[in-house]
């Protein structure tokens, strides 16, 4: 058993990203004083605010095995929050390779350097989607299915590398958050949901999904650090909601009309093909790929009981998350900023 001290050297990959930045801010808030953040040359530090100055930043790429060996040799604990996220089919192979191979490099370096604790930020996508409507939890077995997107495959492959490390003696824990909501870069990752709704939407998908506040993901990391949970994974999910309810709540916050027309089944194959054509013409990636459009027409539910019972998490109500995130978006617009930051609570 290994208990992390406030003075231990903690490396956070993806520290400038949506989830990683909140993890760093919470670690600082809790008194951890020896933080090292991995970033790429073009990284933006916007989401960190004043926290940026309290972190030792090192430039590197997780796909560089030699570079990771050198960087990890300076750490006691690794929190792996970096990942390539894309829903464009053209990025599938490169995304799977980057996420799988990058994680493999970190695991190999952690084993060689005898890292004391490795925390992997994964996703419920890595658990697969066996059947719509079935409650998914930590015990759900992966099933090959057309419901599994390339992103799911990449997160699954990444997790297999982490479990390999555990089998070889590494102290590991995995977090599997559902759709993560909160203020971040409004044109990236799931923060797009908040900004897109402000522009108004007349249609809504008939499906639903699990949602969790980004701050709850950060707090789960703190619980893993504070206690030994070697060899465990935890689903993180604040609520299972239909997209209609989620969109209605955001519309109320923005004081705009709620979407009234459900996307019909016959519209699904037309819509993803249309978005594919638009993406080809504009040469810009699409978030509305085939897997994404089909997935939003189904209901996916997640059970986070284990995280409540073993980590002691009390989830922030999603209604509160939406209220604060929508307010952050409006404030960003007023100040001509492309991002927002939620307060630590």
N, C-alpha and C positions, 0 to 999 in steps of 0.2 A: 504494500500500500504506500502511495506517495501523496503527501499533502503539499500543495504549492504554497510557498512563502511569498509575502508581499514583495520581497526583494529578488525573487527568482527571475531569471531572464526569460521573457515570454516573446516569442516570435509570432506575429500575426500576418498571414498571407492575405492578400486582398484587403489590406487595411484601409485603403482609400475608397473602397467600394461601399455599396449601400449597407449591407449587413456588417462588413468589417469595420466601418467607421463607428457604428453604434457599439460594437464590441469594445473597441478601443476607448470610447468615451465612458463606458460603464466600468471598465477596468481601472481607469484613472480615478473615477468617482469613488471606487471602492478601495483606493489606496495602493494599487500596484504601481511600482515606481520604476521598473526596469523593462520597459516595453520597446520592442524592435519591430518596425513595420516594413514589410516587403512591398515595393512598388515598382512599376515599370516607368520608363523615361517619360512617357506622355501622360502619366497619371495626374488627375486633378485632386487637390486637397480640400476642395470647397466644403465637403460634408463634415470635416473635422473641426472647423472653427479654431478656437484657441488650443484645442487638444493637440493639434499638429506639433506644437512646440514642445510637447512633453514626451515625444516619441523619437527614438533614434531611427532614422529612415535609411534603409539600404536598397539600392536599386538592383533588380534581378528579375529573372524569368523562371518560373517553376519547370519549364520544359528544358532547362539547362542543368543537367545532372551534376556537373562539376561545380557550377556556381552554387547550387543548393547545398552541396556538401560543405563548402566553405562557410556559408551563412548559418546553416544549422549547427555547425560546430560551436557557435557562439551562444546557443540557446539551451535552456533547460526544458522548456515547454513549447510546443507548436500548436497554434490554433489555425487550422487550414480553412480559410473562408474564400479563397480565390477560385474562380471557375469561369469558363467561357459559357455564356448563355446566348443561344440563338434558336429561333424557331423557323429559320429559313432553311429549306431542304438542301440548298446549295452548300451550306456550312456544316452539314451533318458529319461528314468524315473528319474534317479538321477539328470540329468541336469534340467529338468522341476521343480523338487522338490526344488533343491537348489536355482534356480533363483526366483521362485515364493515365496517360504517360506522365503528366505533371504530378499527379498524386503518387504514382509509382516512384518518381524521383525523390519526392519528399519522404516517403516511407523508407526507401533504401538508405537515404542519408540519415534519417532518424535512427534506424537500426545500427548503422555504422558508428554513429556518434553517441549511442546509448542515451537518447532523449528519454526523459523521465515520464513525459505525458504527451499524448497526441490527440487533439480534439478535431474531429472532422465535421465541418458544416455541410451536410448533404441536402437532401430534399425528399419529400414524400414521393417524388417522381421515381426515386430509386427503388421504391417498394413495388412498383408496377401497378397496373390497373386491371385486376383479374375480371371483375364483373361490376358494372355500374350499380350503385345503390348498396353494395356490400360494404360493411364497415371495415376499413383498413387500419391495421395497427402494426406494432413491431413484429408480430408473429406471422404476418401475411407472407406467404411464399410467392416468390417471383414466378410469374407465368408468362411465357412468350405469347404476345397478343398484339393485334393490330392497334390496340389502344395505347401501346407504348411508343412514345415519340422518340426521335433521335436524342433529345435532351435527356429523356428517361434512361436510354441506353448508356449515355455518357456518365450519368450519375451512378448508375448501377455498376458500370465498369470501374469507376473511381472507388466505390465502396469495396469491391472485391479486392482491390489493392490494399485498402486499410485492414480488412480482415486477414489478408495474407500477413501483414505486418504483425497483427495480434498473434497469429499462429506461430510466428517466429520470435515471440517474446516481448513485443512492444505493448505498452500500456495505452490502450485506445478507447475512445468513446465517440459515438456518432449521434448527431442531432439531425432529425428529419422534419424540417418545418414544412407546413403547407404553403399556400400562396402568401407571401410576406407583404404586408401593407405598411405604409408609413411614408414620411417625407424623405425625399432623396432627389436625385436628378430626375426631373419630370419627364425627360425623354428617354429614360433607360429603365430596364428591368420592370418589376411590377409597380413601380411608382407611376408608370404611364397610366395606370388605371385611374388614378386620382385626376391627372391633368386631362386625359381624354374625355372624361365625363363632363368637365366644365364646358367643353365645346358643344355639348348636347348630343344626345343619341335618341333616335326614334325607335330603333329596334333593340330587342334584348334576347339573349340566348335562353333556351328553355331549361338549361342544365343548372348545376350548382357545384360548389367546391368548398374546400376547407380554407380558412383564412386565419392568419396570426399576425399580431403586432410585431414589428421589427425589434422593439425594445424587449419583448418577451424572449426573442431568440438570444439577445445579448445577455439577459438575466439567466437564461438556461446555461450559458457558457460559464457564468460566475458560479452557478451551483455545481457544475462539473469540476471546476477548479478547486472549489472549497472542500470537496469530498472525493472519495475514490469510487469511480463507477467504471472500472476497467472491464472491457468486453461488453458494454451495454450500449444499446441504441435507444433513442427516445423520439417519438413522434411529438411534434409541437403544433398544436392547433387550438386556436381560440374559439372558433365557431364554424359550424357547417351551415352555409347559406346558399340559397338560390341566387343566381346573378340578378334576377329581377329585384329582389329585396335589397341587395347591395347597391344597385344602381339607383333605386328609389331613394335610399337614404342619402346618397351623395347629391342627387337632384334637389332634395329638400334643403341640404346645407348650402347649395349654390343658388337656391331660389329660381330654378329653371324647371321647365316641364319634364315630367317623368316619361321614360320610354313607354309607349303604349302597345306596340305591335311585336308579337313574338316571332322570332325567326323560324319559319316553317321548315319542315324536313326537306321539302323540295328545293329550298333556297340554298341548302348547305353545299351540295356539290357545285352549284353555280358560283357561290361566293368565293370559295377558296381558289377556284380556277381563275376567277376575275382578279383576285388579289395577286395571283401568280403572274398574270399577264402584266398587270400594273407594275409589279416589281421588276419584271424583265425590261419593260420599256424605260422605267425611271432609273434602272440599275441600282435601286435601293433595296435593302433587305426588308422582308415583310414579317410582321408578327402574326399574320393571319394565314399561316401555312395550313395544309390539309389536316394534319394531326390536331392543331390548335382549334380550328373551326369545328371539327367533329367532336373533340373532347368537351367543348363548351355546351354541346347539345345533350350531354349526359350528366348524371348526378354522381359526384364522388364524395364520400364521407370518410372522415378520419377520427380515430379514437385516441385522445391524448391522456387517458387516465393514468398511464404509467408515469408520465412526467409530473403529474399532480401528486401522486402517491409517493414516488421515490425522490423527486427533485424538490417537492414542495412548492411548485409553481402555482401562482394565482394569476390567471390570464386577464389582461386588460380587455374589457368588453370591446368588441369590434365596432360598436356604435361610437364609442369614445375615440377609437383609432381614426375612424372616418371623420368625425367632427374636427379633431385636431389636425389631421392631414389636409382636409379641405381648407381650413383656416390658414394653414401654412402655405398652401398653393396660392390662395388669394393674396396673402402677404408678399409672396414671391413676385406675383404679377405687378403688384403696386410698386415694388422696389426694382422691377426689371431684372429679376434674378431667375436663373434657369434651374434652381434647386431650392429645397427647403430642408429644415432640420427640426425634428421634434425634441422637446425638452425631456430630459431624463426624469423618470418618476419611479 
